[in-house]
Amino acid sequence: MLLRHVTVDCADPHRLASFWSGVTGWPLFDGDQPGDPEVLVVAPEPQPGLLFIRVPEGKRVKNRIHLDWMPTERSRDEEVERVLALGATLHEDHRKPDGLGWVTLLDPEGNEFCVERSAAERTA
């Protein structure tokens, strides 16, 4: 089997998909519009896309699963600052003085995700 999408329940699929499109640089699926009940962020092959689906209930507890992201064009700290500027909020900062660690952020609907060190930082 192949993992086709990672699906996220949310209140406003277009708003949240637009945030994640900005974070990843991946486009929204052609024709997806504000108000649609589901909106897809199209990932480059072979990665799964991010599918956002409207549900009536809000998020109330910590996610049971979350995404860990590794920057490809920036350092971890540069990526954290960029994503914060896009609308994420800081949840937990696990960076250590020796450069190890990660940062846990929240997307605009409160879903947790992490930004780890880049590959270049892991070999330095």
Backbone as numpy.savetxt, mean C-alpha at the origin, in Angstrom:
# Nx Ny Nz CAx CAy CAz Cx Cy Cz
-1.70 -22.74 -8.96 -2.53 -21.55 -8.96 -1.66 -20.31 -8.96
-2.21 -19.21 -9.45 -1.55 -17.92 -9.45 -2.36 -16.96 -8.60
-1.67 -16.12 -7.85 -2.35 -15.08 -7.09 -2.67 -13.95 -8.05
-3.96 -13.72 -8.28 -4.39 -12.73 -9.28 -4.51 -11.34 -8.69
-5.18 -11.23 -7.53 -5.38 -9.93 -6.88 -5.22 -10.09 -5.38
-4.83 -9.01 -4.74 -4.98 -8.88 -3.30 -6.17 -7.95 -3.14
-7.22 -8.41 -2.47 -8.47 -7.66 -2.38 -8.59 -7.00 -1.02
-8.97 -5.72 -1.05 -9.11 -4.93 0.16 -10.54 -4.42 0.25
-11.23 -4.75 1.34 -12.55 -4.19 1.61 -12.37 -2.74 2.04
-13.26 -1.86 1.58 -13.10 -0.44 1.90 -14.41 0.31 1.74
-14.43 1.55 2.18 -15.61 2.41 2.06 -15.65 3.11 0.71
-14.50 3.53 0.19 -14.44 4.29 -1.05 -13.37 3.69 -1.97
-13.76 2.72 -2.82 -12.78 2.03 -3.64 -11.94 2.95 -4.53
-12.54 3.92 -5.16 -11.78 4.78 -6.08 -10.76 5.62 -5.31
-11.17 6.19 -4.19 -10.24 7.00 -3.39 -9.06 6.18 -2.90
-9.34 4.98 -2.37 -8.27 4.15 -1.83 -7.39 3.60 -2.95
-8.00 3.19 -4.06 -7.21 2.71 -5.20 -6.33 3.83 -5.76
-6.83 5.05 -5.78 -6.03 6.18 -6.26 -4.83 6.42 -5.36
-5.02 6.30 -4.04 -3.89 6.41 -3.11 -2.84 5.34 -3.44
-3.29 4.08 -3.56 -2.35 2.99 -3.81 -1.72 3.08 -5.19
-2.43 3.63 -6.16 -1.84 3.87 -7.46 -0.67 4.85 -7.34
-0.85 5.89 -6.53 0.22 6.84 -6.28 1.40 6.22 -5.56
1.12 5.34 -4.60 2.18 4.68 -3.84 3.00 3.77 -4.76
2.32 2.96 -5.57 2.99 1.95 -6.37 3.45 2.45 -7.74
2.78 3.49 -8.26 3.05 3.92 -9.63 2.30 3.09 -10.65
1.43 2.18 -10.20 0.66 1.33 -11.09 -0.65 2.05 -11.45
-1.15 1.85 -12.66 -2.36 2.56 -13.08 -3.65 1.91 -12.58
-4.70 2.71 -12.55 -6.03 2.16 -12.33 -6.49 1.48 -13.61
-7.34 0.48 -13.48 -7.90 -0.22 -14.63 -8.71 0.76 -15.47
-8.54 0.68 -16.78 -9.28 1.56 -17.69 -10.77 1.49 -17.42
-11.38 2.65 -17.28 -12.82 2.71 -17.09 -13.27 2.75 -15.64
-12.39 2.42 -14.69 -12.78 2.51 -13.28 -12.96 3.98 -12.92
-14.08 4.28 -12.27 -14.47 5.67 -11.98 -14.85 5.85 -10.52
-14.82 7.11 -10.03 -15.35 7.38 -8.68 -16.80 6.87 -8.59
-17.12 6.28 -7.46 -18.46 5.73 -7.25 -18.60 4.27 -7.64
-17.63 3.72 -8.38 -17.70 2.31 -8.75 -17.59 1.44 -7.49
-18.27 0.28 -7.46 -18.21 -0.59 -6.29 -16.90 -1.35 -6.15
-16.13 -1.41 -7.23 -14.80 -2.02 -7.16 -13.88 -1.31 -8.14
-12.62 -1.18 -7.74 -11.63 -0.50 -8.56 -10.33 -1.29 -8.45
-9.69 -1.51 -9.60 -8.47 -2.31 -9.66 -7.26 -1.44 -9.94
-6.19 -1.66 -9.17 -4.87 -1.10 -9.46 -4.12 -2.22 -10.18
-3.74 -1.96 -11.43 -3.16 -2.99 -12.30 -1.66 -3.05 -12.08
-1.20 -4.20 -11.59 0.23 -4.41 -11.33 0.92 -4.96 -12.57
2.23 -4.68 -12.70 2.97 -5.31 -13.81 3.07 -6.81 -13.57
2.99 -7.57 -14.64 3.12 -9.03 -14.54 4.48 -9.37 -13.95
4.61 -10.35 -13.12 3.62 -11.33 -12.68 3.00 -10.98 -11.32
3.16 -9.76 -10.86 2.64 -9.37 -9.55 1.11 -9.31 -9.56
0.48 -9.62 -8.43 -0.97 -9.51 -8.36 -1.40 -8.05 -8.28
-2.55 -7.75 -8.85 -3.11 -6.41 -8.74 -3.70 -6.19 -7.36
-4.08 -4.95 -7.09 -4.74 -4.60 -5.84 -6.18 -4.24 -6.18
-7.13 -5.00 -5.67 -8.54 -4.82 -5.96 -9.24 -4.27 -4.72
-9.90 -3.13 -4.88 -10.59 -2.47 -3.78 -12.09 -2.60 -3.98
-12.78 -3.15 -2.98 -14.20 -3.44 -3.08 -14.94 -2.75 -1.94
-16.02 -2.06 -2.29 -16.84 -1.37 -1.29 -17.60 -2.38 -0.43
-17.52 -2.15 0.88 -18.30 -2.93 1.84 -18.98 -1.95 2.80
-20.10 -2.33 3.40 -20.82 -1.39 4.26 -20.18 -1.15 5.63
-19.47 -2.14 6.15 -18.89 -1.99 7.48 -17.51 -1.34 7.41
-17.15 -0.60 8.45 -15.85 0.04 8.53 -14.83 -0.86 9.19
-13.57 -0.49 9.06 -12.48 -1.22 9.71 -12.51 -0.92 11.20
-12.44 -1.97 12.03 -12.51 -1.77 13.47 -11.33 -2.33 14.25
-10.61 -3.27 13.67 -9.49 -3.90 14.39 -8.27 -3.97 13.48
-7.16 -4.37 14.06 -5.92 -4.53 13.30 -6.12 -5.54 12.18
-5.49 -5.27 11.04 -5.55 -6.20 9.91 -4.98 -7.56 10.32
-5.55 -8.63 9.80 -5.01 -9.96 10.02 -3.91 -10.26 9.01
-3.85 -9.48 7.94 -2.83 -9.60 6.92 -2.50 -8.19 6.45
-1.24 -7.95 6.12 -0.88 -6.64 5.58 0.25 -6.80 4.57
0.50 -5.74 3.83 1.51 -5.77 2.77 2.82 -5.17 3.30
3.93 -5.80 2.96 5.27 -5.28 3.24 5.87 -4.85 1.91
6.30 -3.60 1.83 6.83 -3.04 0.60 8.33 -2.77 0.75
9.09 -3.07 -0.32 10.52 -2.79 -0.37 10.74 -1.78 -1.49
11.23 -0.59 -1.18 11.46 0.42 -2.22 12.45 -0.08 -3.27
12.24 0.37 -4.51 13.15 0.00 -5.59 13.94 1.19 -6.10
13.44 2.40 -5.90 14.10 3.58 -6.45 14.55 4.57 -5.38
14.21 4.31 -4.13 14.53 5.21 -3.03 14.95 4.38 -1.81
15.49 5.06 -0.82 15.77 4.40 0.45 14.45 4.22 1.22
14.50 3.42 2.24 13.33 3.24 3.10 12.83 4.58 3.61
13.74 5.40 4.14 13.32 6.67 4.74 12.76 7.64 3.71
13.36 7.66 2.52 12.82 8.51 1.45 11.43 8.03 1.03
11.27 6.71 0.97 9.97 6.15 0.58 8.91 6.44 1.64
9.26 6.33 2.90 8.31 6.65 3.97 7.86 8.09 3.85
8.78 9.01 3.64 8.41 10.43 3.51 7.51 10.66 2.29
7.81 10.00 1.18 7.00 10.14 -0.03 5.58 9.64 0.20
5.45 8.47 0.84 4.13 7.88 1.06 3.34 8.68 2.10
4.01 9.22 3.09 3.33 10.11 4.04 2.76 11.33 3.31
3.52 11.87 2.39 3.06 13.03 1.62 1.86 12.69 0.74
1.71 11.41 0.36 0.57 10.98 -0.44 -0.70 10.78 0.38
-0.56 10.78 1.72 -1.75 10.65 2.56 -1.72 9.54 3.58
-0.64 8.78 3.65 -0.51 7.76 4.69 -0.26 8.44 6.03
-0.44 7.70 7.11 -0.10 8.20 8.44 0.83 7.20 9.13
1.70 7.74 9.96 2.63 6.91 10.71 1.88 6.15 11.80
2.12 4.84 11.85 1.50 4.00 12.89 2.54 3.56 13.92
3.60 2.91 13.46 4.67 2.46 14.36 6.01 2.56 13.64
6.98 3.12 14.32 8.31 3.29 13.73 9.25 2.28 14.38
9.70 1.30 13.59 10.58 0.23 14.09 12.00 0.39 13.58
12.38 1.60 13.14 13.75 1.84 12.68 14.68 1.86 13.88
15.89 1.33 13.66 16.90 1.26 14.72 18.08 2.15 14.37
18.84 2.59 15.37 19.99 3.47 15.11 21.01 2.89 14.13
21.11 1.55 14.05 22.07 0.93 13.14 21.56 0.84 11.69
20.34 1.38 11.43 19.79 1.38 10.07 18.84 0.24 9.78
18.77 -0.75 10.66 17.83 -1.85 10.47 16.41 -1.39 10.79
15.45 -2.25 10.53 14.07 -1.98 10.92 13.18 -1.54 9.76
11.94 -1.25 10.11 10.91 -0.92 9.15 9.97 0.10 9.76
9.04 0.61 8.95 8.05 1.57 9.41 6.67 1.04 9.05
5.76 1.02 10.01 4.39 0.63 9.76 3.55 1.90 9.59
2.86 1.97 8.46 2.02 3.11 8.12 0.57 2.66 8.00
-0.34 3.63 7.93 -1.75 3.37 7.69 -2.16 4.06 6.40
-2.91 3.37 5.56 -3.44 4.03 4.37 -4.62 4.92 4.78
-5.22 5.66 3.86 -6.29 6.59 4.25 -7.51 5.97 4.93
-7.69 4.65 4.82 -8.80 3.99 5.52 -8.33 3.19 6.73
-7.05 3.36 7.12 -6.55 2.75 8.34 -5.97 1.36 8.20
-5.74 0.90 6.98 -5.13 -0.41 6.77 -3.62 -0.32 6.95
-3.07 -1.23 7.75 -1.65 -1.23 8.04 -0.85 -1.76 6.86
0.34 -1.18 6.64 1.32 -1.71 5.70 2.69 -1.25 6.15
3.73 -1.97 5.71 5.09 -1.67 6.15 5.96 -1.28 4.97
6.93 -0.41 5.26 7.98 -0.06 4.31 9.29 -0.54 4.93
9.94 -1.44 4.22 11.20 -2.03 4.67 12.37 -1.32 4.01
13.58 -1.76 4.32 14.78 -1.24 3.66 14.82 -1.70 2.21
15.42 -0.88 1.37 15.60 -1.24 -0.05 16.66 -2.34 -0.16
16.74 -2.94 -1.35 17.77 -3.96 -1.59 19.16 -3.37 -1.41
19.36 -2.13 -1.88 20.67 -1.48 -1.74 21.03 -1.28 -0.27
20.06 -0.94 0.56 20.31 -0.77 1.99 20.61 -2.10 2.68
20.09 -3.17 2.15 20.33 -4.49 2.74 21.74 -5.00 2.47
22.37 -4.50 1.40 23.72 -4.96 1.06 24.80 -4.01 1.54
24.39 -2.84 2.03 25.37 -1.83 2.48 25.96 -2.19 3.82
